[in-house]
Amino acid sequence: MHRVYMDANATTPLAPEVFAAMHPWFTEQFGNASSIHFHGQRARAAVERARDQVARLLGCRPAEVVFTSGGTEGDNLALAGVLTPGDHLITSSIEHHAVLHTAERLQERGIDVTFLPIDGSGAVDPGDVRRALRPNTQLISVMMANNEIGTLQPVTEIGVIAREADVYFHTDAVQAVGKVPIDVKAIDCDLLTISGHKFHGSQGTGALYIRRGTHPLPLLFGGPQERQRRAGTENLPGIVGLGQAAEMAQAFVAGSGPARIAALRDRLEQGILSRVDESGVYGAASPRVPNTTNLWFDHLEGEALVIALDLKGLAVSGGSACMSGATEPSHVLTAMGVLPERARASLRFSLDTAATNSDVDFAIDLVPAAIAHLRELSPTYNRATKHEPAASGIIR
Ligand SMILES: Cc1ncc(COP(=O)(O)O)c(C=O)c1O
């Protein structure tokens, strides 16, 4: 069966170049980067080369990069490492669960947390961040790009607020890498999370940028690896792959790739919305990463549509991938004020860097037909009424 993958925000395929870079480090070039003999020193050099590559991607010093097991660990380390009982955390209600659930856990341990509300635009209001500051605020954590609707958050403005208030600033940039430029100095953040498998590295790899002078308490204790910031023998092949993926992501963003993907995404959006009535797109009024669109279609269940499309060869998501299988409406859409029926009827398309025009044509052919079919079964869809798509095809 012809299959098209439009779920890059869930995970991306390992790039062949990344696989080639990793391969020898599984076999003949093995070594423990802490050993002082030849094998160890060769492994150490490979880890440090990867650290340089990640540092170039983020615009920081190599010593400010700590390798982790992925986005979840980076977010946990940033929050749990900086906050102690009595502190106050400001975060948003549209963060990934790696931040939200960590914040909830910290609340149980005596940390005050403000979950900032969000409006229909899908972006945090920096004014809300400023108004939420308290004398005991220790950390602000607001993501760079939302995984479900792709909205870019005003991290540069929040960085200024954090600096003026002398408060630490963490941003989860997991969904920003390889889509928009990242520069920790421009954002003026103290901590920034990335995850390898979202930009063609391997699953179970990632890094946390920790600004010099910031000393989060480690989550893992043991050996002195990562300058005592993250104990445990380094994942050598994974780290080498992360470095290669970082170099490629940086080159992709610097070139014409993002504009090409944005044009494909816009054509996909228009192509579907102009053929389907009672539909719209979330977050279109805000700046978004180029590869993501989240559409709503009334009178159907998003999960049913995901399954129907999968049976025809199109892989998309009905919400956050980490949530698939759950029937609860998305917390992001709920936070934006979307009613549960509509929140359950949403579909996220997230294009990979290799997406083509013919992939988009495939989806434009398939999605309206699958929706029409599912709506035939819907008790609420009035087939007698002639439904017209919105004039622009986009309802903000
Ligand atoms: C915004 C965001 N943060 C964190 C994570 C967790 O990353 P990982 O899968 O590497 O643990 C994800 C994964 O979907 C994400 O989208």
The ligand as an ORCA input file, in Angstrom:
! r2SCAN-3c Opt
* xyz 0 1
  C       7.025     19.812     23.165
  C       7.512     18.479     23.617
  N       8.236     18.376     24.742
  C       8.705     17.210     25.185
  C       8.459     16.026     24.505
  C       9.011     14.749     25.035
  O      10.162     14.388     24.299
  P      10.721     12.890     24.315
  O       9.780     12.085     23.483
  O      12.079     12.988     23.696
  O      10.782     12.465     25.725
  C       7.692     16.074     23.335
  C       7.349     14.829     22.607
  O       6.358     14.744     21.919
  C       7.221     17.327     22.867
  O       6.501     17.420     21.750
*
